[in-house]
């Protein structure tokens, strides 16, 4: 639970920053004001989805490809929260929702890249330790 809470706090910070910048852009460009409370509640809900998706992605049980797909599926409802928050203002055209999905997929693939890079470094380190142990025995 402690690990999930730390993940949630990080996701909440990033989500809150993103939504506040998005809100500021809407206020500046379209001169439409939003209350701050719905944005914060939406950021909390999105952070829940992002935290759960991250926990599922990092899970070591099960097939890694299945964890990858399930993690992305858990993150997708956050898009509907953003759509509910900003409504027709951002999603005036239907292709914008696809742009958000593509953006989420790119961010998720960057996350996957760094996770595999870290896993490969750990495997390399473990193999070096095993080789040192074999050399000591001989």
N, C-alpha and C positions, 0 to 999 in steps of 0.2 A: 504494500500500500504506500509505503514511503517513496519507493521508486516511481510509482505512478503519479504521486503528488508532485514530485520534482519535474516529471515530464509535463504534467498538466500546467504547472506554473510557467515553464518555458514556452509552451504552446500558447498559453493565455497572453503572455507578454507580446509575442510575435503577432498573434491574431489581433490583439487590441491595437497595437501600433499600425497594422495594416488597415484595420477598419477606421481608425481615426484619420489616417491619411486619405483614405477613400472618401470619408465624410467631408474632410476639408476641401478636397477637390470638387465635390458636388456643390458645396456651399460657394466656393469661389467661381466655378464655371456656370452653374445654373441658378445660383442665389436661392436655393431651397434649404431651409433649416431643418435639422433633425434634433430630437432630444438626445441627450447623452446616455440616459438610462437604457433605452432599447439597444443601443450600440454595445454597451457593456454586457447586457444579458445575452445578446447574440454572440459576443466574443467568448463568454463563458461556455455557451453551448458548443460553439465551434471548437473550443479548446478541449472539451470533453471528447469530441470525435477525433481530434488530432492526437490526443493522448492515448486513446484506445487503439487507434491505428498504429501508432508508434510501438506500443506494447506488443501488439499482435505481430508486427513486422520483426521485432527484435527477439521474439520467442524462439527458443532453441528446440522445442518439441515439434514433431511433425515435419512434413516436407517444407523445405524453404520456399519453393515456388508457390505453394499453397498459402503460406504465411504472407508472401508478397502480395498475392492477389486479394486475400482477405483484408489485409491492411489498407489497400487502396479502396476496396469496397466500403470499409468502415469510414473512410475519410470523405467519400462522395456526398453523404447527406449534409455536410457543412456547406456545400454549394447551395442547397435549398434554403438553408438558414440565411445566407447572404441574399438570396432572391427574395425571401420574405422580408428582410430588413429594408432593402432598398427598392424593391418592387420594380415598377415600370421605368424608373429613372435610369437605372443601369441596364436593365434587360429589355430595353425598348425594341431592340431587334433580336431575333431568335439566335443569330450566330454568336452573340456575346456569351451565351451560356456555354457554347462549345469552346470559346476562347478561354473561359475560366477552367473548363475541364482540361484543356491542353496545358494551361499554366500549372494546374495541380499535378498533372502527369509529369511535367518537366521537373518540378520541385521534388516530386517523389522519386523520379529516376536519379536525381542528384543525390538524394538520401541513400538510395540503393547503391550507387557507385561508391560513396564514402564508407558504407557499411561493409561492402565486399573488399574494399581496399584494406580496411582495418582487420577483417577476418584473415585475409591473405598474409598480412604482416604477422598476425598471431601464429598462424600455421608455420610460417617460415621460422619464427623464433622457437617454436616448439620442436621443429625438426632439427634445428641447430643444437638445442639442448639434448635431444636424443642422440645425435651424432657424437657429442662430447661424452655422454655416458658410455656409449659403445667403445669409444677410444680409450676411456679409462679402464674398462673391463679387459681390454686386450692388452 
